[in-house]
């Protein structure tokens, strides 16, 4: 049997499985059937930075404030006012907010959620260092007193990704830090139906008729979150061709990410349209393990940076020029802190220079374990290209291929590469998660307390702290530029360019929202 025949047979079997799952749909319910980029592994978006966990969170929870389509901070669950000295923020919950169990949402819930988020999220922790006091004035009102005037609180409360500030019931928020929740009572436009959850197969949500949307049009992650469909069924499918075939056959209504190499199958099909719902997009990057050889040596890291280039990785991974751009900036291109220092090192490959640096560093064929996530369409080709380039420069590379969730588990190991550890991993972030030093873990360099890779570079850590304390945007920009330069000089994190994703939507589905997160309010199905 040929590989093509095997894949076709797998697709037929998967299609049969999809049909079986859809037979379980509630009779008469208008159901939107979706397939996302990867499987939903963790259900708790208050501690998991997985985008699939975040997407799950936006269906069932709500946020105090939110970013609209123009990047403005707007009220969502709460309105706010600011004192003249810029140190006191008063938040007033809007009327009619209730939990999925019918209980009212209170200021106690909001404050407990802020405190849980402030322990778990990088930007939340930075904000809490500036908080003097949080106090509750009434059942629907609370106040945040800052030590000094700052608008960081609005940026932090409204940030769309990483760990968004989802408001959860107080009883849930008060669980021990790091303890995953198992009570998914939210106050958002959809309810998670735990009784129909089939891990690895299907996730079901139903419209929450008690949700009172804001009386304004949907805009980005702000505005009126009107749930027009009665049910959402998320069908988990590991095979990309199966997903596309299901979309073309009308078995699913929404495909989060069409693989670039399968776009031609979808474009021009009368039953489907291709949309870019997130015009800013994503950044891929890689990170070295600096605890162990060979990348505990700065010259070896530099050699790898010269070997690997953005051009070939983007061509191999994305392939379609309309969907990617060369971008040397750690904080994204087209955003506030776009810098190009060290672009000469990371944009194009220079194998000869990489070899020279390896010889100068005394590299002795130490093993390089390169982690490869196979089930993320926007990640799976990049490590293979990187491995080829590193080998051409003289590195001894072993590619370890697993699914993304297994890769995350492996990445947490601090063991040497030949004892179950790793040397390089590749991952992706939405640009809203890395657009400044306050929110981006990619520029952390405080040793064992840093993000995986654990660089120990005090100058970068001090600059990150100075950024948070800066009083003007001019000061923040100057510090951010210094951080960008030092991170790339030391090889703490290395960007691999920027890209957007094509989404497939059936032609009988309307009302999709342009936002940095795939959301499903405002969507109607004929």
Secondary structure by P-SEA (a helix, b strand, c coil): ccaaaaaaaaaaaaaaaaaaaaaaccccccccccccccccccccccccccaaaaaaaaacccccbbbcccbbbbbccccccccccccbbbbbbbccccccccccccaaaaaaaaaaaaaccaaaaaaaaaccccccccccbbbbbbccccaaaaaaaacccccccccccccccccccccccccccccccccccccccccccbbbbbbcccccccccccccccccccccccbbbbbbbccaaaaaaaaaaccccccccccccccccccccccbbbbccccccccccccccccccccccaaaaaaaaaaccaaaaaaaaccccccbbbbcccccccccccccccccccccccaaaaaaaaaaacccccbbbbbbbcccccccaaaaaaaaaaaaaccbbbbbbbcaaaaaaaaacccccccccccccccccccccccccccccccccccccccccccccaaaaaaaaaaaacccaaaaaaaaaaaaaaaaaaccccccccbbbbbbbccccccccccccccccccccc
